[in-house]
Amino acid sequence: MWPNPNEIRGHLIKRGFVKDYTVWSFHGESGGTTSADPIGDGPTDDVTNDGPHGAFGDYVDGVDVDDDDGFDLEAMLRHAEPESARELLYDESKGCDKEYTVSRSVLELLKLKASHNWSDRSFDDLLVLLAAMLPKPSLLPANTYQAKKLICPLSLGVEKIHACLNHCIIYRKEYASLVHCPTCGASRCKRNRNSDETNKSAAGEAITDHGCSSTTTSEGPKKKIPAMVMWYLPMIDRLRRLFSNPRDSKLLRWHVDKRKKGDNMIRHPADAREWKNFDALYPQFVEDPRNIRFALSTDGMNPFGDLSSQHSTWPVILTMYNLPPWLCHKRKYLMLAILIQGPKQPGNDIDVFLEPLLEDMATLWNDGVRMWDEFRREYFNARAIIFVTINDLPALYSLSGQIKGKTGCVVCLDKTAHMYLTHSTKTVYMRHRRFLRRDHRYCTTKASFDATAERDFGLETRSGKHVFEMVKKIKVVLGKKVGKGKKRKKTATSEDEGHAHLFKKSSIFFKYLPYWADLQVRHAIDDMHLEKNVFDSVIGTVMDTSSKPKDSLKSRKDLVHMGIWKELHPEERPNGKQYLPAAGYTLTLDEKKAILKCFRRVKVPTGFSSNISRLVRMADMSLAGYNSHDCHVMLTVFLAIAIRAIQPAHIKVVITKLCYFFNRISEKAIDREQLVRLQPFLIETL
């Protein structure tokens, strides 16, 4: 017996499996010829590796690998056994270069396959042709499957974890052997016609194979399919791989060694106040520049395109802020940490799926992990933190636990000034003028706003400690509704009941990350999402083309209800129809045509954005088919130019100021003094 798993793994890499070994006679099994193990119709194991087909997934399949930001083959081969890494492709006496071992040759070929998007079939044909051209005998794999199987030892592990269909738990640790969810009683596996109804287990009953049990049918034994699966890609292994590459290891020190400092400009998150405040609170973390600061991002996506509009799969991605700004968001350095299977979005229950990642982050913060630095040629204790989360507003509410709606402002929290519009049936936030100077003329102007004056002071951003005190006593049972009209229980102690209406839960970040309460800005809003929403609203309002217009009959009735802006109140005609008087931002047909013609004449370099001229629809006077990056380009560059084609000066001024603000905050280098002046500038513009 070999109690050491590494020794067993080494033997498997060197020697492989015994051919046609179907009856495990060396392991105590007796009997005649048996068939191979049954293969299920879906993922069933709790923890697996990538497998032959996924062995190169992080470095080849689906990754844009080029000369500038490609991977280091030598660094990858360093993780393999010496014998397999040094075995030549064919006999050296026949002219084989010593550098082209079997592993290196296969890695180079798979790199070409990924770079040029070759199909498996075309790659199979190439391998057949190369085998015929190379001297005999050669060790070139016969097909794609054998090629990926050969480099399987170089792959990074993936944990495939079963989850409750209602997002109550994930089946790991104390829940690893259960077949039913202990919270809602849902089955761990999908039910089908082949299920053995006589073997139903009670909620919480344990099984011996740590997964979905097999059933026997007329066609033979089959494995059940898990009801829901999440994938966790351990980031500690990926950090080890990065530090084993001398070039990447050197880049992870860039924020200290190469960053330009001392000119009062913000070019990198390390120049920001939040970074420096954390350095002052935790100087021991700053001592080693190799300690990693991550930004966490997540959002829903539909992997099936238009085939399933209701499906929502949620990836969780980590960005490393140690790197230069131009490399932070390269695909090579974006770490996919978690993939949460749809079709339901996790929503408030996302904490259930973040637990494996947060446990690793707690280990990296509390104890650190010993890693080899190939650039410095030394071992060191690597530590890491989650510095901030960057999401759109719905994902921000899911991660922070804050309740959207009346108290949805992430700055004001319980002091949020809100109003419910009865006709538009939505909540809006009010009293923005309180963030201006007390002597600003807008503070006392009533007629241009909601007929009230605002003389109170604006609120400061609540600290993490203040928020933690508000949520630490809230306890909630995570999971979707268990039945019609039934909701999960949320409890709070008597002294904390005043804050239970602000937050749905205490975020899992407070539970695992001791430093989370010391961060001033814990959750940030993605600028690209914000720009798209602003551009949609501006263009939809001035062009009167939005599918969800801001200026509609319902909004005009709300003005009547509030008793303001009587000149915009709807007028009822003799025929019973409602007439909406033209507002100050209403454009004429000629002005709309002038704006669209300006966009249609725009020509941009390749890769700058989409072809703006193709987004123009002159037939219905609209812009359509643009994405978030197109909105960013048009809002920061072209809209301020196109809006000059209209006559009303006040509209041009307001939209130009809005474009100026987004242009300034999108620059590669931002002046601190200018950033301070931008806040009152934006408040006055809005």
SETIVO-151996 format. One line per 8 residues: number of its first residue (from 1); their letters; for each residue x, y, z of C-alpha. Coordinates in nm, 2 decimals, always signed. Each point is the difference from the previous one (the first is absolute). Layout:
// SETIVO-151996
NUM	A	X,Y,Z  ... $
END
This chain:
// SETIVO-151996
1	MWPNPNEI	+0.00,+0.00,+0.00  +0.11,+0.36,-0.07  -0.15,+0.24,+0.25  +0.16,+0.30,-0.17  -0.24,+0.13,-0.28  +0.29,+0.18,-0.17  +0.18,-0.34,-0.05  -0.30,-0.15,-0.15 $
9	RGHLIKRG	-0.05,+0.30,-0.23  +0.37,-0.03,-0.11  -0.05,-0.37,-0.09  -0.31,+0.08,-0.21  +0.18,+0.28,-0.19  +0.30,-0.22,-0.07  -0.17,-0.33,-0.08  -0.36,+0.08,-0.07 $
17	FVKDYTVW	-0.28,-0.26,+0.06  +0.02,-0.37,-0.08  -0.16,-0.06,-0.34  -0.33,-0.20,+0.01  +0.01,-0.01,+0.38  -0.38,-0.03,+0.05  -0.01,-0.25,+0.28  +0.18,+0.15,+0.30 $
25	SFHGESGG	+0.17,-0.33,+0.10  +0.30,+0.18,+0.15  -0.24,+0.19,+0.23  -0.20,-0.29,+0.13  -0.27,-0.03,-0.26  -0.10,-0.35,-0.12  -0.21,-0.12,-0.29  +0.02,-0.04,-0.38 $
33	TTSADPIG	-0.01,+0.26,-0.27  -0.18,+0.32,+0.09  -0.09,+0.30,-0.19  +0.15,+0.34,+0.05  -0.13,+0.23,+0.27  -0.33,+0.16,-0.10  +0.02,+0.35,-0.13  -0.27,+0.24,+0.12 $
41	DGPTDDVT	-0.18,+0.25,-0.21  +0.14,+0.30,+0.18  +0.25,+0.11,+0.27  -0.03,-0.21,+0.31  +0.32,+0.02,+0.20  +0.05,+0.25,+0.27  +0.36,+0.07,-0.07  +0.17,-0.08,-0.32 $
49	NDGPHGAF	+0.29,+0.12,-0.22  -0.04,+0.15,-0.34  +0.02,-0.34,-0.17  +0.17,-0.06,-0.33  -0.22,+0.24,-0.20  +0.03,+0.28,+0.26  +0.36,-0.04,+0.08  +0.11,+0.30,-0.20 $
57	GDYVDGVD	-0.31,+0.22,+0.05  +0.17,+0.28,+0.19  +0.28,+0.04,-0.25  -0.12,-0.11,-0.34  -0.37,-0.06,-0.07  -0.19,+0.33,-0.03  +0.30,+0.21,+0.10  +0.16,+0.26,-0.23 $
65	VDDDDGFD	+0.37,-0.10,+0.02  +0.24,+0.22,-0.18  +0.36,+0.09,+0.02  -0.06,+0.31,+0.22  -0.21,-0.16,+0.28  +0.04,-0.37,-0.06  +0.10,-0.26,+0.26  +0.35,-0.12,+0.08 $
73	LEAMLRHA	+0.04,-0.37,-0.12  +0.31,-0.04,+0.21  -0.19,+0.10,+0.31  -0.28,-0.25,-0.07  +0.25,-0.28,-0.08  +0.16,+0.06,+0.34  -0.31,-0.15,+0.16  +0.04,-0.33,-0.19 $
81	EPESAREL	+0.21,-0.30,+0.09  +0.36,+0.02,-0.13  -0.03,-0.32,-0.21  -0.31,+0.11,-0.19  +0.13,+0.35,-0.05  +0.33,-0.11,-0.14  -0.11,-0.28,-0.23  +0.07,+0.10,-0.36 $
89	LYDESKGC	-0.27,+0.00,-0.27  +0.21,-0.25,-0.20  +0.35,-0.14,+0.00  +0.28,+0.27,+0.03  +0.21,-0.19,-0.25  -0.26,+0.07,-0.27  +0.03,+0.38,+0.05  -0.24,+0.08,+0.29 $
97	DKEYTVSR	+0.08,+0.32,+0.18  +0.07,-0.04,+0.37  -0.25,+0.28,+0.08  -0.29,-0.18,-0.16  -0.11,-0.25,+0.26  -0.33,-0.17,-0.03  -0.16,+0.23,+0.26  +0.14,+0.32,-0.16 $
105	SVLELLKL	-0.10,-0.11,-0.35  -0.36,-0.07,+0.11  -0.02,+0.33,+0.19  +0.12,+0.19,-0.31  -0.26,-0.18,-0.22  -0.28,+0.07,+0.24  +0.10,+0.36,+0.03  -0.04,+0.03,-0.38 $
113	KASHNWSD	-0.33,-0.18,+0.02  -0.13,+0.26,+0.25  +0.15,+0.30,-0.18  -0.16,-0.09,-0.33  -0.33,-0.15,+0.13  +0.06,-0.34,-0.16  -0.26,-0.26,+0.05  +0.08,-0.34,+0.15 $
121	RSFDDLLV	-0.05,-0.17,-0.33  +0.24,+0.23,-0.19  +0.25,-0.05,+0.28  -0.04,-0.38,-0.03  +0.08,+0.03,-0.37  +0.31,+0.21,+0.07  +0.13,-0.26,+0.25  -0.05,-0.28,-0.25 $
129	LLAAMLPK	+0.19,+0.20,-0.27  +0.28,+0.08,+0.24  +0.03,-0.36,+0.11  +0.04,-0.11,-0.36  +0.27,+0.27,-0.06  +0.21,-0.05,+0.31  +0.26,-0.28,+0.02  -0.11,-0.33,+0.14 $
137	PSLLPANT	-0.05,-0.07,+0.28  -0.14,+0.32,+0.15  -0.19,+0.07,+0.32  -0.24,+0.25,-0.15  -0.36,-0.05,+0.13  -0.25,-0.16,-0.25  -0.28,+0.25,+0.06  -0.12,+0.29,+0.21 $
145	YQAKKLIC	-0.12,-0.21,+0.28  +0.34,-0.17,+0.04  +0.17,+0.34,-0.02  -0.20,+0.16,+0.28  +0.03,-0.32,+0.20  +0.38,+0.03,-0.03  +0.01,+0.35,+0.15  -0.26,-0.08,+0.26 $
153	PLSLGVEK	+0.26,+0.00,+0.29  +0.06,+0.37,-0.09  -0.36,+0.10,+0.06  -0.14,+0.18,+0.29  -0.27,-0.17,+0.21  -0.37,+0.08,-0.01  -0.24,-0.08,+0.28  -0.34,-0.10,-0.13 $
161	IHACLNHC	-0.24,+0.04,+0.30  -0.36,-0.10,+0.01  -0.25,+0.26,+0.13  -0.36,+0.01,+0.11  -0.24,+0.09,-0.27  -0.14,+0.27,+0.22  +0.34,+0.15,+0.09  -0.02,-0.11,+0.36 $
169	IIYRKEYA	+0.34,-0.18,+0.03  +0.28,-0.14,-0.20  +0.08,-0.37,+0.07  +0.35,+0.03,+0.16  +0.14,-0.05,+0.35  -0.27,-0.12,+0.23  -0.25,-0.01,-0.29  +0.22,-0.20,-0.24 $
177	SLVHCPTC	-0.17,-0.34,+0.06  -0.37,+0.12,+0.00  -0.25,-0.08,-0.27  -0.26,+0.25,+0.10  +0.04,+0.37,+0.10  -0.04,+0.02,+0.39  -0.16,+0.35,-0.04  -0.27,-0.05,-0.27 $
185	GASRCKRN	+0.00,-0.38,-0.05  +0.07,+0.03,-0.38  +0.17,-0.29,-0.16  +0.37,+0.02,-0.08  -0.05,-0.17,-0.34  -0.24,+0.05,-0.28  -0.30,-0.23,-0.01  -0.06,-0.20,-0.32 $
193	RNSDETNK	-0.19,-0.30,-0.12  +0.30,-0.23,+0.08  +0.01,+0.10,+0.37  -0.06,-0.28,+0.24  -0.29,+0.13,+0.20  +0.04,-0.27,+0.26  +0.34,+0.14,+0.11  -0.13,+0.35,+0.09 $
201	SAAGEAIT	+0.19,+0.14,+0.30  -0.13,+0.23,+0.27  +0.14,+0.35,+0.02  +0.35,+0.00,+0.13  +0.05,-0.37,-0.05  +0.37,-0.09,-0.06  +0.13,-0.21,-0.29  +0.34,-0.16,-0.04 $
209	DHGCSSTT	+0.12,+0.12,-0.34  -0.01,+0.37,+0.08  -0.21,+0.08,-0.30  -0.31,-0.11,-0.19  -0.06,-0.37,+0.04  -0.03,-0.23,-0.29  -0.32,-0.16,-0.12  -0.05,-0.33,-0.18 $
217	TSEGPKKK	-0.22,+0.00,-0.31  -0.07,-0.24,-0.28  +0.29,+0.16,-0.19  +0.24,-0.05,+0.28  +0.13,+0.22,+0.29  -0.01,+0.37,-0.04  +0.11,+0.29,+0.21  -0.25,+0.27,+0.10 $
225	IPAMVMWY	+0.06,+0.36,-0.12  +0.04,+0.27,+0.27  -0.28,+0.25,+0.01  +0.25,+0.29,+0.01  +0.37,+0.04,-0.02  +0.25,+0.28,+0.07  +0.36,+0.00,-0.11  +0.28,+0.14,+0.23 $
233	LPMIDRLR	+0.35,+0.06,-0.15  +0.23,+0.02,+0.30  +0.19,+0.33,-0.04  +0.29,-0.11,+0.23  +0.11,-0.24,-0.27  -0.02,+0.27,-0.27  +0.20,+0.24,+0.21  +0.27,-0.27,+0.03 $
241	RLFSNPRD	+0.00,-0.03,-0.38  +0.04,+0.37,-0.04  +0.29,+0.03,+0.24  +0.17,-0.29,-0.17  +0.03,+0.21,-0.31  +0.28,+0.26,+0.05  -0.16,+0.25,-0.23  -0.34,-0.01,+0.18 $
249	SKLLRWHV	+0.17,-0.01,+0.34  +0.19,+0.32,-0.10  -0.33,+0.16,-0.12  -0.17,-0.07,+0.33  +0.25,+0.25,+0.16  -0.07,+0.27,-0.25  -0.21,+0.22,+0.23  +0.30,+0.05,+0.22 $
257	DKRKKGDN	+0.30,-0.03,-0.23  -0.11,+0.17,-0.32  -0.31,+0.22,+0.08  +0.05,+0.37,-0.04  -0.04,+0.18,+0.33  -0.01,+0.34,+0.16  -0.17,+0.21,-0.27  -0.35,+0.02,+0.16 $
265	MIRHPADA	-0.15,-0.20,-0.29  -0.21,-0.31,+0.03  +0.11,-0.26,-0.26  -0.04,-0.32,+0.20  -0.21,-0.11,+0.30  +0.32,+0.02,+0.21  -0.02,+0.38,-0.05  -0.35,+0.02,+0.16 $
273	REWKNFDA	-0.08,+0.09,+0.35  -0.16,-0.33,+0.08  +0.33,-0.19,-0.08  +0.20,+0.23,+0.22  -0.24,-0.02,+0.29  +0.02,-0.38,-0.01  +0.38,+0.03,+0.00  +0.00,+0.21,+0.31 $
281	LYPQFVED	-0.23,-0.24,+0.18  +0.19,-0.32,-0.09  +0.37,+0.09,-0.05  +0.10,-0.37,+0.03  -0.20,-0.07,-0.32  +0.19,+0.27,-0.19  +0.35,-0.13,+0.09  -0.01,-0.25,-0.28 $
289	PRNIRFAL	-0.10,+0.15,-0.34  -0.09,-0.35,-0.13  -0.31,-0.01,+0.22  -0.30,+0.01,-0.23  -0.30,+0.24,+0.00  -0.30,-0.14,-0.19  -0.31,+0.17,-0.13  -0.31,-0.23,-0.02 $
297	STDGMNPF	-0.26,+0.03,-0.27  -0.31,-0.20,-0.09  -0.30,+0.03,-0.21  -0.26,-0.21,-0.18  +0.06,-0.13,-0.35  -0.20,-0.21,-0.25  +0.24,-0.26,-0.15  -0.27,-0.11,-0.24 $
305	GDLSSQHS	-0.06,+0.33,-0.18  -0.35,+0.04,-0.13  -0.09,-0.37,+0.06  -0.09,+0.05,+0.36  -0.07,+0.36,+0.11  -0.08,-0.10,+0.36  +0.33,-0.18,+0.07  +0.25,+0.17,+0.23 $
313	TWPVILTM	+0.34,-0.14,+0.07  +0.23,+0.20,+0.24  +0.38,+0.00,-0.04  +0.20,+0.15,+0.29  +0.33,+0.16,-0.13  +0.30,+0.13,+0.19  +0.22,+0.28,-0.13  +0.35,+0.06,+0.13 $
321	YNLPPWLC	+0.08,+0.36,+0.08  +0.37,-0.07,+0.04  +0.04,+0.00,-0.37  +0.04,+0.31,-0.23  -0.34,+0.15,-0.11  +0.04,-0.11,-0.36  +0.03,-0.37,+0.12  -0.25,-0.01,+0.28 $
329	HKRKYLML	-0.29,-0.10,-0.23  +0.19,-0.21,-0.25  -0.16,-0.34,-0.03  +0.31,-0.18,+0.12  -0.01,+0.18,+0.33  -0.37,-0.02,+0.06  -0.06,-0.28,+0.24  -0.33,-0.19,-0.03 $
337	AILIQGPK	-0.05,-0.11,+0.36  -0.36,-0.12,+0.00  -0.26,-0.10,-0.26  -0.36,-0.03,+0.14  -0.23,-0.20,-0.22  -0.34,+0.14,-0.10  -0.27,+0.03,-0.10  -0.09,+0.19,+0.32 $
345	QPGNDIDV	+0.21,+0.29,+0.11  +0.14,-0.04,+0.36  -0.11,+0.35,+0.11  +0.03,+0.04,+0.37  +0.11,-0.36,+0.04  +0.33,+0.06,-0.18  +0.18,-0.03,+0.34  -0.06,-0.38,-0.02 $
353	FLEPLLED	+0.21,-0.03,-0.31  +0.27,+0.25,+0.11  +0.09,-0.20,+0.31  +0.29,-0.21,-0.16  +0.16,+0.31,-0.14  -0.04,+0.20,+0.32  +0.16,-0.29,+0.20  +0.30,+0.01,-0.22 $
361	MATLWNDG	+0.02,+0.38,+0.03  -0.02,-0.04,+0.38  +0.29,-0.24,-0.01  +0.20,+0.24,-0.22  -0.06,+0.28,+0.24  +0.04,-0.18,+0.34  +0.28,-0.24,-0.06  +0.12,+0.05,-0.36 $
369	VRMWDEFR	+0.11,-0.27,-0.24  +0.36,-0.10,-0.07  +0.09,+0.05,-0.36  +0.30,+0.00,-0.23  +0.10,+0.33,-0.16  +0.18,-0.08,-0.33  +0.10,+0.36,-0.05  +0.17,+0.04,+0.34 $
377	REYFNARA	+0.09,-0.37,+0.01  -0.13,-0.04,+0.36  -0.29,-0.13,+0.20  -0.23,+0.26,+0.17  -0.32,+0.01,+0.19  -0.27,+0.13,-0.25  -0.30,+0.19,+0.14  -0.29,+0.15,-0.18 $
385	IIFVTIND	-0.32,+0.21,+0.06  -0.31,+0.09,-0.18  +0.04,+0.37,-0.03  -0.34,+0.09,-0.15  -0.29,-0.14,-0.20  -0.10,+0.16,-0.33  -0.35,-0.08,-0.13  -0.32,+0.15,-0.13 $
393	LPALYSLS	-0.26,+0.10,+0.25  -0.20,-0.33,+0.01  +0.32,-0.20,+0.06  +0.11,+0.26,+0.26  -0.32,-0.05,+0.20  +0.05,-0.38,-0.02  +0.35,+0.01,+0.13  -0.05,+0.27,+0.27 $
401	GQIKGKTG	-0.34,-0.12,+0.11  -0.14,+0.35,-0.02  -0.37,+0.02,-0.08  -0.08,+0.20,-0.32  -0.29,+0.24,-0.02  -0.07,+0.26,+0.26  +0.34,-0.04,+0.17  +0.20,-0.10,-0.30 $
409	CVVCLDKT	+0.25,+0.28,+0.00  +0.34,-0.15,+0.09  +0.11,+0.33,+0.15  -0.30,+0.12,+0.20  -0.13,-0.34,+0.11  -0.28,+0.07,+0.26  +0.02,+0.37,-0.07  -0.09,-0.04,-0.37 $
417	AHMYLTHS	-0.26,+0.26,-0.11  -0.25,-0.18,-0.22  -0.34,+0.05,-0.15  -0.24,-0.26,-0.15  -0.16,+0.11,-0.34  -0.35,-0.14,+0.01  -0.06,+0.02,-0.38  +0.34,-0.12,-0.11 $
425	TKTVYMRH	+0.00,-0.26,+0.28  +0.37,+0.04,+0.09  +0.21,+0.15,+0.27  +0.23,+0.30,-0.07  +0.26,+0.16,+0.21  -0.03,+0.37,+0.09  +0.18,+0.29,+0.18  +0.33,-0.01,-0.20 $
433	RRFLRRDH	+0.05,+0.37,+0.05  +0.10,-0.05,+0.36  +0.34,-0.12,-0.13  +0.07,+0.35,-0.14  +0.15,+0.29,+0.20  -0.25,+0.15,+0.25  +0.02,+0.33,-0.19  -0.07,-0.14,-0.34 $
441	RYCTTKAS	-0.29,+0.16,-0.18  -0.15,-0.33,-0.09  -0.06,-0.08,+0.37  -0.26,+0.27,+0.04  -0.15,-0.02,-0.35  -0.34,-0.17,+0.02  -0.18,+0.05,-0.34  +0.27,-0.18,-0.20 $
449	FDATAERD	-0.01,-0.31,+0.22  -0.26,-0.16,+0.22  -0.13,+0.33,+0.16  +0.21,-0.05,+0.31  +0.32,+0.15,+0.13  +0.29,-0.21,+0.12  +0.21,+0.15,+0.27  +0.12,-0.31,+0.19 $
457	FGLETRSG	+0.35,-0.15,-0.04  +0.09,-0.29,-0.22  +0.10,-0.33,+0.17  +0.34,-0.15,+0.00  +0.07,-0.36,-0.12  -0.06,-0.25,+0.28  +0.31,-0.18,+0.11  +0.03,-0.38,-0.01 $
465	KHVFEMVK	-0.01,-0.02,+0.38  -0.32,+0.20,+0.00  -0.16,-0.24,-0.25  +0.13,-0.31,+0.19  -0.16,+0.13,+0.32  -0.33,+0.02,-0.19  +0.01,-0.35,-0.15  +0.19,-0.22,+0.25 $
473	KIKVVLGK	-0.31,-0.11,+0.19  -0.21,-0.08,-0.31  -0.03,-0.37,-0.05  -0.17,-0.15,-0.31  -0.06,-0.34,-0.15  +0.13,+0.01,-0.36  -0.19,-0.16,-0.28  -0.29,+0.07,-0.24 $
481	KVGKGKKR	-0.36,-0.03,+0.09  -0.09,-0.35,+0.10  -0.37,+0.03,-0.10  -0.26,+0.24,-0.12  -0.01,+0.30,+0.23  +0.27,-0.15,+0.24  +0.31,+0.21,+0.06  +0.32,-0.07,+0.19 $
489	KKTATSED	+0.01,+0.12,+0.36  +0.21,+0.30,+0.09  +0.06,+0.08,+0.37  +0.15,+0.29,+0.18  +0.05,+0.08,+0.36  -0.22,+0.26,+0.16  +0.27,+0.27,+0.00  +0.07,-0.07,-0.37 $
497	EGHAHLFK	-0.35,+0.00,-0.13  +0.04,+0.36,-0.12  +0.25,-0.11,-0.27  -0.17,-0.32,-0.11  -0.19,+0.19,-0.27  +0.33,+0.13,-0.15  +0.18,-0.33,-0.05  -0.12,-0.35,-0.09 $
505	KSSIFFKY	+0.31,-0.16,+0.15  +0.34,+0.05,+0.15  +0.23,-0.04,-0.29  +0.23,-0.30,-0.01  +0.30,+0.24,-0.05  -0.04,+0.11,+0.36  +0.00,-0.36,+0.12  +0.33,-0.11,-0.17 $
513	LPYWADLQ	+0.20,+0.32,-0.05  +0.10,+0.18,+0.32  +0.11,+0.31,-0.19  -0.32,+0.04,-0.19  -0.15,+0.24,+0.26  +0.31,+0.22,-0.03  -0.06,+0.07,-0.37  -0.17,+0.33,-0.07 $
521	VRHAIDDM	-0.11,-0.10,-0.35  -0.09,-0.37,-0.01  -0.24,-0.01,-0.30  +0.05,+0.21,-0.31  -0.22,+0.05,-0.30  +0.13,-0.10,-0.34  +0.05,+0.31,-0.21  -0.09,-0.18,-0.33 $
529	HLEKNVFD	-0.34,-0.10,+0.13  -0.07,+0.35,+0.13  +0.10,+0.16,-0.33  -0.23,-0.23,-0.19  -0.30,+0.08,+0.22  +0.07,+0.38,-0.02  +0.04,-0.01,-0.37  -0.32,-0.20,-0.05 $
537	SVIGTVMD	-0.19,+0.25,+0.22  +0.14,+0.31,-0.17  -0.04,-0.12,-0.36  -0.34,-0.15,+0.08  -0.12,+0.33,+0.15  +0.12,+0.25,-0.25  -0.07,-0.22,-0.30  -0.33,-0.14,+0.15 $
545	TSSKPKDS	+0.09,-0.35,-0.12  +0.06,-0.20,+0.32  -0.20,-0.31,+0.07  -0.03,+0.12,+0.36  -0.03,+0.38,-0.04  +0.07,+0.23,+0.29  -0.25,+0.25,-0.13  -0.34,-0.17,-0.04 $
553	LKSRKDLV	-0.36,+0.05,+0.10  +0.06,-0.18,+0.33  +0.29,+0.24,+0.09  -0.21,+0.30,-0.10  -0.28,-0.12,+0.23  +0.25,-0.03,+0.28  +0.08,+0.37,-0.05  -0.37,+0.07,+0.04 $
561	HMGIWKEL	+0.00,-0.20,+0.32  +0.30,+0.19,+0.14  -0.15,+0.34,-0.11  +0.31,+0.12,-0.18  +0.08,+0.11,-0.36  -0.35,+0.08,-0.10  +0.10,+0.08,-0.36  +0.08,-0.37,-0.05 $
569	HPEERPNG	-0.32,-0.14,+0.14  -0.19,-0.21,-0.26  -0.30,+0.15,-0.17  -0.31,-0.19,-0.09  -0.13,+0.06,-0.35  -0.37,-0.01,-0.10  +0.05,-0.34,-0.15  +0.11,-0.14,+0.34 $
577	KQYLPAAG	+0.37,-0.03,-0.09  +0.27,+0.15,+0.22  +0.23,+0.26,-0.15  +0.35,+0.04,+0.14  +0.14,+0.36,-0.03  +0.35,+0.02,-0.14  +0.27,+0.02,+0.26  +0.31,+0.21,-0.02 $
585	YTLTLDEK	+0.21,-0.31,-0.11  -0.24,-0.10,-0.28  +0.18,+0.01,-0.33  -0.15,+0.08,-0.34  +0.02,-0.25,-0.29  +0.28,+0.20,-0.17  +0.20,+0.00,+0.33  -0.03,-0.38,+0.03 $
593	KAILKCFR	+0.11,-0.04,-0.36  +0.30,+0.22,+0.06  +0.11,-0.20,+0.30  -0.03,-0.33,-0.19  +0.17,+0.13,-0.31  +0.29,+0.10,+0.22  +0.03,-0.35,+0.14  -0.04,-0.15,-0.34 $
601	RVKVPTGF	+0.31,+0.19,-0.13  +0.22,-0.12,+0.28  +0.30,-0.21,-0.10  +0.22,-0.17,+0.26  +0.32,-0.21,-0.02  -0.04,-0.38,+0.01  -0.03,-0.12,+0.36  -0.10,+0.34,+0.13 $
609	SSNISRLV	-0.37,-0.09,+0.02  -0.28,-0.14,-0.22  -0.07,+0.17,-0.33  -0.21,+0.29,+0.14  -0.16,+0.07,-0.34  -0.16,-0.34,+0.00  -0.18,+0.07,+0.33  -0.20,+0.28,-0.15 $
617	RMADMSLA	-0.37,-0.07,-0.11  -0.12,+0.29,-0.20  -0.34,-0.17,-0.06  -0.11,+0.02,+0.36  +0.25,+0.27,+0.12  +0.18,-0.22,+0.24  +0.33,-0.16,+0.09  -0.01,-0.38,+0.04 $
625	GYNSHDCH	+0.23,-0.30,+0.03  +0.27,+0.17,+0.22  +0.18,-0.17,+0.29  +0.15,+0.13,+0.32  +0.33,+0.10,-0.15  -0.18,+0.19,-0.28  -0.19,+0.19,+0.26  +0.33,+0.09,+0.17 $
633	VMLTVFLA	+0.15,+0.13,-0.32  -0.31,+0.20,-0.10  -0.05,+0.14,+0.34  +0.36,+0.11,+0.06  +0.09,+0.10,-0.36  -0.28,+0.04,-0.26  -0.32,+0.10,+0.18  +0.14,+0.34,+0.11 $
641	IAIRAIQP	+0.08,+0.07,-0.37  -0.33,-0.13,-0.14  -0.21,+0.20,+0.25  +0.14,+0.33,-0.14  -0.24,-0.05,-0.30  -0.30,+0.10,+0.21  -0.12,+0.35,+0.09  -0.10,+0.00,+0.37 $
649	AHIKVVIT	+0.31,+0.12,+0.18  -0.09,-0.14,+0.34  -0.03,-0.35,-0.13  +0.34,+0.02,-0.17  +0.16,+0.14,+0.32  -0.14,-0.27,+0.23  +0.08,-0.30,-0.23  +0.35,+0.14,-0.08 $
657	KLCYFFNR	+0.07,+0.03,+0.38  -0.11,-0.36,+0.05  +0.22,-0.12,-0.28  +0.29,+0.21,+0.14  -0.04,-0.18,+0.34  +0.01,-0.35,-0.14  +0.29,+0.10,-0.23  +0.20,+0.12,+0.30 $
665	ISEKAIDR	-0.05,-0.31,+0.22  +0.09,-0.23,-0.29  +0.34,+0.15,-0.06  +0.31,-0.21,+0.06  +0.14,+0.26,+0.24  -0.23,+0.21,+0.22  +0.11,+0.31,+0.19  -0.09,-0.02,+0.37 $
673	EQLVRLQP	-0.09,+0.37,+0.02  -0.22,-0.03,-0.31  -0.17,-0.30,+0.14  -0.10,+0.19,+0.31  -0.15,+0.27,-0.21  -0.19,-0.25,-0.21  -0.24,-0.10,+0.28  -0.18,+0.34,+0.04 $
681	FLIETL	+0.02,+0.04,-0.38  -0.19,-0.32,-0.05  -0.26,+0.07,+0.28  -0.07,+0.34,-0.16  -0.03,-0.16,-0.35  -0.25,-0.26,+0.12 $
END
